[in-house]
Every structure is written in C-alpha cells, then in structure tokens.
C-alpha cells in the first residue's frame, strides 16, 4: 500500500501499481484477506472497486464488471452518466447495466466494448486522484466477458499506479477460462498460495471463542477435524460457544458432532431442523444467487412478508444468511460464505430446483429486472415448448448482442431452439442463432442458415435476409463460389425486382474476390451492362456502381470511366456500418479514388469509416481493414513512416481476432511492401517468417496487394532470383486469368523484369514492355518508386555495393537508418519526362534513387550491376499528387505552385498520353506517383494544406489531417 501511495524509505514519491493474485481452497481465508485489504485501502483514502464472482451468476455477461462500476455511477443522473462516459456511453452503458439497449441498435464488437471498459476504469483512476484498488473475489466464478477484460487490462495496472487483487480456487477454474489462468500466472509468476492454519493459530481462535481454559488436546483435535481450514475453525468455535461446549479433552466426541454440522450433510440437517418455511427460503436464496431483494426471495419461496422475515431471522441466527443493503438502497440477502450457498443449492431436489428456477425467472421479469437476469434461470429449465420462454430468451440474446456479449447470445438462442419455438418462429430463431455464430463458428452458421432456408413458412423478407447472411458465412469460410451460386439461385426464385437487383449486387461482390472465378471478363461485361442501366436510386444500385468503378480501375479502363461510376456510387451516401450490405464496397470505392489520383478523398472516406466504426464499438476486423488501407494510401503517396504506423496497427488488430483472415493478409502484404520501400529487407523478411508467408498457403480470396506477388518481390530483394521469378510468374498467370493486368495496383511484371534481367536481358525488356503496353511507348519504370529512406539518422540511405560482377545475382539491400517524418520518405529527385524513351531506345527497368537506367534491350549492351537489383526491388512508389502535370521536374524547372482550386484534389489528374488517346487508370503506376512539391496547396483533408504535400510545415498531426494511431500495447490504448 505504501508503494501505491509513493511512500518509500528513500523518500522517492513515485507511485507503483501492480497485480496480486491469491489462490487456495474454499474457506482458506481468501475472502477475509481481501476484506482486510479493502478496509485498509478505504481507510487510506483509496478508490476501491470490489466484485465477487457467483456460482449462479457466472453465465450472466458482465456481472462482475457491473459490481465494479455501478456503485460509482449509482448516484448520478442519466445525463450525468452520459457526460462522464462521453462518446463511450452508447458502447459500454448497456454492458454495465447503466441503460437499456436501444431497439435495433447495431451490436458493438466485443473488442470495442473491452476498449470502452478500459477507458472507463482508466478515467476513474485518473479522475479520482487517489490510488485505485480493484478487488475481485471468487474469480473462478466470474463471467467470461469480465475475465477477458480484466486479464488484458491487468497489464496497465503498473502504468496507472493502481492495485489489482484477485483470489480464486485453482482447482475450480473452468477448463475454458484461459484468461483467468493467464491472469493468475502473469509474467511467469505464481499466485500467493494460502496455507492452512497451524496448530498454534487454531488454538488461538478456539481460546478466543471458547475461553482461555481450552486445553491443548482439545485445540489439537479442532485442528485435526478442520484440517486448519479457517472457515471451519471459526464456525466450529461459534457453534461450540452457542452450545456452551466446555473446551476440554472429555468433550471431544461432542466437538466432532458439531464439526459435522458445519458443512456438507451436517449443515443440511441443521438447516432442516429450522422448519420447512425456512428451508424453502434458503433454497430460494441459493437459486437466485447473491444480492437479491428480500421481496423476490420470499416470492420464489412462496412465503408472505411476515413468514419471510421470520425465516430470515432464523437463518441469520444459524449463520447461514445475512442481510445487506444494495447499491439501489434495497435490503438483499446473501449467504455467510459461498461454501454454505453451494451446499444448500446442491441439497435441493432436482425437480424442485428446476421449478424454482422457473419461478425465479418469472419473478425477476415481473420485478423489472429484464430478460437477461431471467435468462440464466431459463437455461436451467426443461424444454416444454413454452412461447414465453422463447420470447424471453430471444430478448435476452438481443440485449447481450447490444452489450457486446455474443457468446451469451448464442447460449440463449441455442436454448430457445431446443424449447422449441412455434413453427412460424423457428426460421427467425435459426436466423438469429446463425447470425450470432457468424464470426465465432461460421461452419455452424452455414448449417443453421441452410436449415432456416428449408423452413416451409419463411416469409419472403426473412428468406432474403437469410440468403444474404448465408452468403456472408460462405464467403468468410472461403466458399465464394457457393456464395455466388446461392445468390443466383435465390434471385431466380425472387418475385421482387429490387430483391433480384440486390442479390445480383451481392453476387457481383463475392465473384469479384474469387480466385477461382472461371470467366472474370464475362462478369465484368455483365457488371458493365448493369451499371449502364441504373442511376443509384438505392443502396443496391450504388453498390453495383461502386463495384463497376473498382472493376474499371483494376482492368485499366480510362480514369474518367472509373471516376464517373465512383461518383454515382457515392451520390446518395454509402454506410460503412450496414451489417446487411457490409463495408467492402465503400472500401473499394475509396481505393478507386486513390488509383484515380484522388488520395485526399480516399482518406476522407476511410476517416469517416473509422469514426463510424468506433462510434458503434467496432474495433475488430473492420477497423483493421481501414487502418491497413489508410496505410496503403500513405505508402502510395510516399509517406512511408506514417504508412508503416497505420499498417502495423491494422495488423495488430487483425492478430487479436485470428489468423488467416482477410484483414491479416491485407496488412501483411502492405507492411512488407512498405518495409521494402523503406529499405528494411531484414524486417520484411522477419514479418514474412512470422506469418509463414514462405509456406505457400496463400488465401483463397483476392487480396490486395497480392500475397504471392509480394512474396516474390521480397525474394527478389533478398537476391533469391529463381524463386522470385517463379512466384512472380505464377502470381501473374493467376491475375491474368482474371483480366486484371494493371501495374497500377499489382506491378508484378515490373518486379519479374528485374528478376529476368540477371540472366536474359531481352526477356526482361519484353516483360517490361508488356507491362507498359497501355502506353504509347514504354516509359522509364524507375519513375514508379522513390529511393528508400534510412531508419533513424538524418541523411538518405546509400545502399552498400554487392558483388562487382554477376554470378550470384543481386544481394539483399543494406538496410539503412530510417528517418521519421515526411521528408525522410520523399524522393530526392523527380521522374523522367513521361514521353521520353529510355536511353538507347530500350525499355528501361526500374532503377531507384538517382534514376540510373538499366539498358537491357540493346544486343550486347551493358547489363545491370547486380547490386542495384535488390535496391530496385525494395523501392516504394513515388508520391501520388493530385492536380499535378506529368514531368514537372524533368523539364528542369522549379516546382510550380498550384493554381487555385475549389475542391482540392477532387478533380484528380488527367494523365494524357502523348498520342492523344486520353487518360487511363493503368497509366497511374507510371505517371500518377510523383514527388510532392513544397508550398501551400488547395484545401483538403489536411486542413488547408494539399493532401499530397510532404514538404515543409508542421507534422501531420498538427495540421488537422489524419494521423497514424500510436503503437498499440497488448491491449489497444483506449484512453486515447
């Protein structure tokens, strides 16, 4: 406690927090120890948060958290609670029982709720000023949701200078309570084991209870009977005093009789001697659990007020029950010790126990406690086809969803299905249960939703919703073809034209990410035909238009075409948090804007997504995707330090969710690309090794950047030429089958040319020329990429030289020091003139830094120096700049000031070919990535500065624009 207050022998005022864990069997003294700590902390002026797990409440989500937090908010009005919780109110208030869940509210992500709880406790710790002591007793009975939060939050105890104390029975920790096991063994330490009392300690307790005349033989027998268990010793002493037992050796037989009444069958026999009414009230208290109002206990026991009061008095005198005052200022009953509660509950005849659970559920609902409080009792009842039970369980599931407890919702819905529901409601329950299992167990979701589709009495609207959710489940399990087939089949049977259009939109979406799509060009043609006939009257139409814009970008159609459809898709709005439509289409529309030279608008959309996700408590895969894609935009703009920060945060969020999920693949590929661009090949190799990219288990869905192409690029940077060539060629063939050859988003051919140039310069030139076939002539490919920046340091990297001649191929680049900030990642010099052919009339392969060309098209011409190949493979794209003409630096003039613009970079850049063929998205990889110019620009995301500006001026976060989130700890730093 002194360390908590910063008191030390050296006089240093530094406050220190930490975690203390205690373990021991029932009755060993854990509760007494924590009670003393609680009292001592309160006397020292600490803010004490206390909770106790309950054997009957362990299935109630956030039961422990509500005990910890509700006393602090009990005296506040609803408006005051909203003011204190701020933007977290809608996310954490339902979980803490501070407000009812709003109807139709989108369910928050469990991680978002845990982050909100982080913020609440952190806020209390900072706001109170005094040290905070959090105490959890009987943690082995704590609910899973509270334990998951506490186990992760415990790492911040020292940082916040707060003390966390946890006690549990190690032999009763559930097998699935991994968070509790992790908490009890934090940082490789073992909990403090409480040992039984010694003979001298038992003798002291006995003499305090029965008098100093207790002889040594009597005291030793007390120790032997109880095993030194403090609870049993104290209870035995109290019973002996009540009976007037003389503490002498002659009375040891009577002592043993008293000991049998302290626990187990002896305790039940003593309870039965108090009369049937008293027994029923004890049974009702055991069924209802801790801190239940006396009126409800008496109602479940079928006793009047007077009978209930008399029974409580008898149980209090027998040291079985006690009466306390709750936070709501109501009198509640609790057992003297959890061991007594367990013994009483297990003594209830099974049939009576089930009936009392049913009465408890009804009483709690009638008293206004809500369906969630009643649901745990309904789980204990036998299925009888009761519609009321199904109704309450479904309501409890909805409340649990809104509170961020999907596991509890699944339990309730599974039990409702076993009731069973009436025939007309069976499909609804199956749909709700399947939706609950979607992220947790998508395979089970598929079975449940298919069963729901087979129900004969399913309404058309419900059938449509089931179809969309089933397609999502199939898509999440890699069964993209089945998802598309399902939608096509259901569309054929749909009678509503809007339904058919919506299903066609979903079909386009899932087919667009299929690796095994048989005829991708045919799907593109069909998508184009649909897009021409619609104007974006509803979300379904706007999603089709958005997919058409993305398809145009991937296939290298003119910029104007892609932008036109993107604008139509955005006109009228697209929500990022519509669970039926998903967030995939808004994401690809934003990426389309980026590829069409409008990165500022793309960042605006992604920042809107972050705000919507965080407002709804979605801090899982959705947020991971957006952070990664924001990082990808920064990567494309050459702001590599910021890009890495964004992508690493996206990857860390994805890692918390699971492995081999799309969000993780997106982040892995983008991070490796960024690290290579920064010249850090070693770190890129470590990332690939950590996530087993070399194992070849690439995802079944389409991922950007393509993982196999990224792996090939990394191999090239390491000098593993043959392997790189194999993987790049394989990735290229697969992408070509989809008709999406566009070096703007997948420059695999440019990397392949770098690999080929080591052994066949003519083949490399042909590959490079094929990559630029959309251009009137092959331009200098080195324009795509700025030279990598060193880590740290104040000067740019000058990669070390490899072997002077060929033979072993290019070595890995020598990683330099990285500079943070925009200037470190900006290329030193500008691109070559866009219309100027490479020296010697040959196709120029990517160089980097000082733009030396690799002339490989001239027979007998000099080959490239091997030490440059690895560097070129690790070079990033040059900054994407809106509204900026090509070749502005190559002409030798100073960077031109931008002209006045009304909409910043929203007008994009028209990349006109020298032969007058107009603009094209496919030219962006060669022409769209340009170094930023200094000086002010049109107002955009950055609050008065051009979104692409990377030059002088204050840091990004000081300019009002989007900024990379700080690095996450093992838990998201939710106090942000």
C-alpha positions, 0 to 999 in steps of 0.5 A, spaced: 500 500 500 505 504 501 508 503 494 501 505 491 501 511 495 509 513 493 511 512 500 518 509 500 524 509 505 528 513 500 523 518 500 522 517 492 514 519 491 513 515 485 507 511 485 507 503 483 501 499 481 501 492 480 497 485 480 496 480 486 493 474 485 491 469 491 489 462 490 487 456 495 481 452 497 474 454 499 474 457 506 482 458 506 481 465 508 481 468 501 475 472 502 477 475 509 484 477 506 481 481 501 476 484 506 482 486 510 485 489 504 479 493 502 478 496 509 485 498 509 485 501 502 478 505 504 481 507 510 487 510 506 483 514 502 483 509 496 478 508 490 476 501 491 472 497 486 470 490 489 466 484 485 465 477 487 464 472 482 457 467 483 456 460 482 449 462 479 451 468 476 457 466 472 453 465 465 450 472 466 455 477 461 458 482 465 456 481 472 462 482 475 464 488 471 457 491 473 459 490 481 465 494 479 462 500 476 455 501 478 456 503 485 460 509 482 455 511 477 449 509 482 448 516 484 448 520 478 443 522 473 442 519 466 445 525 463 450 525 468 452 518 466 452 520 459 457 526 460 462 522 464 462 516 459 462 521 453 462 518 446 463 511 450 456 511 453 452 508 447 458 502 447 459 500 454 452 503 458 448 497 456 454 492 458 454 495 465 447 495 466 447 503 466 441 503 460 437 499 456 439 497 449 436 501 444 431 497 439 435 495 433 441 498 435 447 495 431 451 490 436 458 493 438 464 488 437 466 485 443 473 488 442 470 495 442 466 494 448 473 491 452 476 498 449 470 502 452 471 498 459 478 500 459 477 507 458 472 507 463 476 504 469 482 508 466 478 515 467 476 513 474 483 512 476 485 518 473 479 522 475 479 520 482 486 522 484 487 517 489 490 510 488 485 505 485 484 498 488 480 493 484 478 487 488 475 481 485 473 475 489 471 468 487 474 469 480 473 462 478 466 464 478 466 470 474 463 471 467 467 470 461 466 477 458 469 480 465 475 475 465 477 477 458 477 484 460 480 484 466 486 479 464 488 484 458 487 490 462 491 487 468 497 489 464 496 497 465 495 496 472 503 498 473 502 504 468 496 507 472 499 506 479 493 502 481 492 495 485 489 489 482 487 483 487 484 477 485 483 470 489 480 464 486 480 456 487 485 453 482 482 447 482 475 450 480 477 454 474 473 452 468 477 448 463 475 454 458 477 460 462 484 461 459 484 468 461 483 467 468 489 462 468 493 467 464 491 472 469 493 468 475 500 466 472 502 473 469 509 474 467 511 467 469 509 468 476 505 464 481 499 466 485 500 467 493 498 460 495 494 460 502 496 455 507 492 452 512 492 454 519 497 451 524 496 448 530 498 454 534 493 459 530 487 454 531 488 454 538 488 461 538 481 462 535 478 456 539 481 460 546 478 466 543 471 463 542 471 458 547 475 461 553 482 461 555 481 454 559 481 450 552 486 445 553 491 443 548 488 436 546 482 439 545 485 445 540 489 439 537 483 435 535 479 442 532 485 442 528 485 435 526 477 435 524 478 442 520 484 440 517 486 448 519 481 450 514 479 457 517 472 457 515 471 451 519 475 453 525 471 459 526 464 456 525 466 450 529 468 455 535 461 459 534 457 453 534 461 450 540 460 457 544 452 457 542 452 450 545 456 452 551 461 446 549 466 446 555 473 446 551 476 440 554 479 433 552 472 429 555 468 433 550 471 431 544 466 426 541 461 432 542 466 437 538 466 432 532 458 432 532 458 439 531 464 439 526 459 435 522 454 440 522 458 445 519 458 443 512 456 438 507 450 433 510 451 436 517 449 443 515 443 440 511 440 437 517 441 443 521 438 447 516 432 442 516 431 442 523 429 450 522 422 448 519 420 447 512 418 455 511 425 456 512 428 451 508 424 453 502 427 460 503 434 458 503 433 454 497 430 460 494 436 464 496 441 459 493 437 459 486 437 466 485 444 467 487 447 473 491 444 480 492 437 479 491 431 483 494 428 480 500 421 481 496 423 476 490 426 471 495 420 470 499 416 470 492 420 464 489 419 461 496 412 462 496 412 465 503 408 472 505 412 478 508 411 476 515 413 468 514 419 471 510 422 475 515 421 470 520 425 465 516 430 470 515 431 471 522 432 464 523 437 463 518 441 469 520 441 466 527 444 459 524 449 463 520 447 461 514 444 468 511 445 475 512 442 481 510 445 487 506 443 493 503 444 494 495 447 499 491 439 501 489 438 502 497 434 495 497 435 490 503 438 483 499 440 477 502 446 473 501 449 467 504 455 467 510 460 464 505 459 461 498 461 454 501 454 454 505 450 457 498 453 451 494 451 446 499 444 448 500 443 449 492 446 442 491 441 439 497 435 441 493 431 436 489 432 436 482 425 437 480 424 442 485 430 446 483 428 446 476 421 449 478 424 454 482 428 456 477 422 457 473 419 461 478 425 465 479 425 467 472 418 469 472 419 473 478 425 477 476 421 479 469 415 481 473 420 485 478 423 489 472 429 486 472 429 484 464 430 478 460 437 477 461 437 476 469 431 471 467 435 468 462 440 464 466 434 461 470 431 459 463 437 455 461 436 451 467 429 449 465 426 443 461 424 444 454 416 444 454 415 448 448 413 454 452 412 461 447 414 465 453 420 462 454 422 463 447 420 470 447 424 471 453 430 468 451 430 471 444 430 478 448 435 476 452 440 474 446 438 481 443 440 485 449 447 481 450 448 482 442 447 490 444 452 489 450 457 486 446 456 479 449 455 474 443 457 468 446 451 469 451 447 470 445 448 464 442 447 460 449 440 463 449 438 462 442 441 455 442 436 454 448 430 457 445 431 452 439 431 446 443 424 449 447 422 449 441 419 455 438 412 455 434 413 453 427 412 460 424 418 462 429 423 457 428 426 460 421 427 467 425 430 463 431 435 459 426 436 466 423 438 469 429 442 463 432 446 463 425 447 470 425 450 470 432 455 464 430 457 468 424 464 470 426 465 465 432 463 458 428 461 460 421 461 452 419 455 452 424 452 458 421 452 455 414 448 449 417 443 453 421 442 458 415 441 452 410 436 449 415 432 456 416 432 456 408 428 449 408 423 452 413 416 451 409 413 458 412 419 463 411 416 469 409 419 472 403 423 478 407 426 473 412 428 468 406 432 474 403 435 476 409 437 469 410 440 468 403 444 474 404 447 472 411 448 465 408 452 468 403 456 472 408 458 465 412 460 462 405 464 467 403 468 468 410 469 460 410 472 461 403 466 458 399 465 464 394 463 460 389 457 457 393 456 464 395 455 466 388 451 460 386 446 461 392 445 468 390 443 466 383 439 461 385 435 465 390 434 471 385 431 466 380 426 464 385 425 472 387 418 475 385 421 482 387 425 486 382 429 490 387 430 483 391 433 480 384 437 487 383 440 486 390 442 479 390 445 480 383 449 486 387 451 481 392 453 476 387 457 481 383 461 482 390 463 475 392 465 473 384 469 479 384 474 476 390 474 469 387 480 466 385 477 461 382 472 465 378 472 461 371 470 467 366 472 474 370 471 478 363 464 475 362 462 478 369 465 484 368 461 485 361 455 483 365 457 488 371 458 493 365 451 492 362 448 493 369 451 499 371 449 502 364 442 501 366 441 504 373 442 511 376 443 509 384 436 510 386 438 505 392 443 502 396 443 496 391 444 500 385 450 504 388 453 498 390 453 495 383 456 502 381 461 502 386 463 495 384 463 497 376 468 503 378 473 498 382 472 493 376 474 499 371 480 501 375 483 494 376 482 492 368 485 499 366 479 502 363 480 510 362 480 514 369 474 518 367 470 511 366 472 509 373 471 516 376 464 517 373 461 510 376 465 512 383 461 518 383 454 515 382 456 510 387 457 515 392 451 520 390 446 518 395 451 516 401 454 509 402 454 506 410 460 503 412 456 500 418 450 496 414 451 489 417 446 487 411 450 490 405 457 490 409 463 495 408 467 492 402 464 496 397 465 503 400 472 500 401 473 499 394 470 505 392 475 509 396 481 505 393 478 507 386 479 514 388 486 513 390 488 509 383 484 515 380 489 520 383 484 522 388 488 520 395 485 526 399 478 523 398 480 516 399 482 518 406 476 522 407 472 516 406 476 511 410 476 517 416 469 517 416 469 509 416 473 509 422 469 514 426 463 510 424 466 504 426 468 506 433 462 510 434 458 503 434 464 499 438 467 496 432 474 495 433 475 488 430 476 486 423 473 492 420 477 497 423 483 493 421 481 493 414 481 501 414 487 502 418 491 497 413 488 501 407 489 508 410 496 505 410 496 503 403 494 510 401 500 513 405 505 508 402 502 510 395 503 517 396 510 516 399 509 517 406 512 511 408 513 512 416 506 514 417 504 508 412 508 503 416 504 506 423 497 505 420 499 498 417 502 495 423 496 497 427 491 494 422 495 488 423 495 488 430 488 488 430 487 483 425 492 478 430 487 479 436 481 476 432 485 470 428 489 468 423 488 467 416 483 472 415 482 477 410 484 483 414 491 479 416 493 478 409 491 485 407 496 488 412 501 483 411 502 484 404 502 492 405 507 492 411 512 488 407 511 492 401 512 498 405 518 495 409 521 494 402 520 501 400 523 503 406 529 499 405 528 494 411 529 487 407 531 484 414 524 486 417 520 484 411 523 478 411 522 477 419 514 479 418 514 474 412 517 468 417 512 470 422 506 469 418 509 463 414 508 467 408 514 462 405 509 456 406 505 457 400 498 457 403 496 463 400 488 465 401 483 463 397 480 470 396 483 476 392 487 480 396 490 486 395 496 487 394 497 480 392 500 475 397 504 471 392 506 477 388 509 480 394 512 474 396 516 474 390 518 481 390 521 480 397 525 474 394 527 478 389 530 483 394 533 478 398 537 476 391 533 469 391 532 470 383 529 463 381 524 463 386 522 470 385 521 469 378 517 463 379 512 466 384 512 472 380 510 468 374 505 464 377 502 470 381 501 473 374 498 467 370 493 467 376 491 475 375 491 474 368 486 469 368 482 474 371 483 480 366 486 484 371 493 486 368 494 493 371 501 495 374 497 500 377 495 496 383 499 489 382 506 491 378 508 484 378 511 484 371 515 490 373 518 486 379 519 479 374 523 484 369 528 485 374 528 478 376 529 476 368 534 481 367 540 477 371 540 472 366 536 474 359 536 481 358 531 481 352 526 477 356 526 482 361 525 488 356 519 484 353 516 483 360 517 490 361 514 492 355 508 488 356 507 491 362 507 498 359 503 496 353 497 501 355 502 506 353 504 509 347 511 507 348 514 504 354 516 509 359 522 509 364 519 504 370 524 507 375 519 513 375 514 508 379 518 508 386 522 513 390 529 511 393 528 508 400 529 512 406 534 510 412 531 508 419 533 513 424 539 518 422 538 524 418 541 523 411 538 518 405 540 511 405 546 509 400 545 502 399 552 498 400 555 495 393 554 487 392 558 483 388 562 487 382 560 482 377 554 477 376 554 470 378 550 470 384 545 475 382 543 481 386 544 481 394 539 483 399 539 491 400 543 494 406 538 496 410 539 503 412 537 508 418 530 510 417 528 517 418 521 519 421 517 524 418 515 526 411 521 528 408 525 522 410 520 518 405 520 523 399 524 522 393 530 526 392 529 527 385 523 527 380 521 522 374 523 522 367 519 526 362 513 521 361 514 521 353 521 520 353 524 513 351 529 510 355 536 511 353 538 507 347 531 506 345 530 500 350 525 499 355 528 501 361 527 497 368 526 500 374 532 503 377 531 507 384 534 513 387 538 517 382 534 514 376 540 510 373 537 506 367 538 499 366 539 498 358 537 491 357 534 491 350 540 493 346 544 486 343 550 486 347 549 492 351 551 493 358 547 489 363 545 491 370 550 491 376 547 486 380 547 490 386 542 495 384 537 489 383 535 488 390 535 496 391 530 496 385 526 491 388 525 494 395 523 501 392 516 504 394 512 508 389 513 515 388 508 520 391 501 520 388 499 528 387 493 530 385 492 536 380 499 535 378 502 535 370 506 529 368 514 531 368 514 537 372 521 536 374 524 533 368 523 539 364 528 542 369 524 547 372 522 549 379 516 546 382 510 550 380 505 552 385 498 550 384 493 554 381 487 555 385 482 550 386 475 549 389 475 542 391 482 540 392 484 534 389 477 532 387 478 533 380 484 528 380 489 528 374 488 527 367 494 523 365 494 524 357 498 520 353 502 523 348 498 520 342 492 523 344 488 517 346 486 520 353 487 518 360 487 511 363 487 508 370 493 503 368 497 509 366 497 511 374 503 506 376 507 510 371 505 517 371 500 518 377 506 517 383 510 523 383 514 527 388 510 532 392 512 539 391 513 544 397 508 550 398 501 551 400 496 547 396 488 547 395 484 545 401 483 538 403 483 533 408 489 536 411 486 542 413 488 547 408 494 544 406 494 539 399 493 532 401 499 530 397 504 535 400 510 532 404 514 538 404 515 543 409 510 545 415 508 542 421 507 534 422 501 531 420 498 531 426 498 538 427 495 540 421 488 537 422 489 531 417 489 524 419 494 521 423 497 514 424 494 511 431 500 510 436 503 503 437 498 499 440 500 495 447 497 488 448 491 491 449 489 497 444 490 504 448 483 506 449 484 512 453 486 515 447 
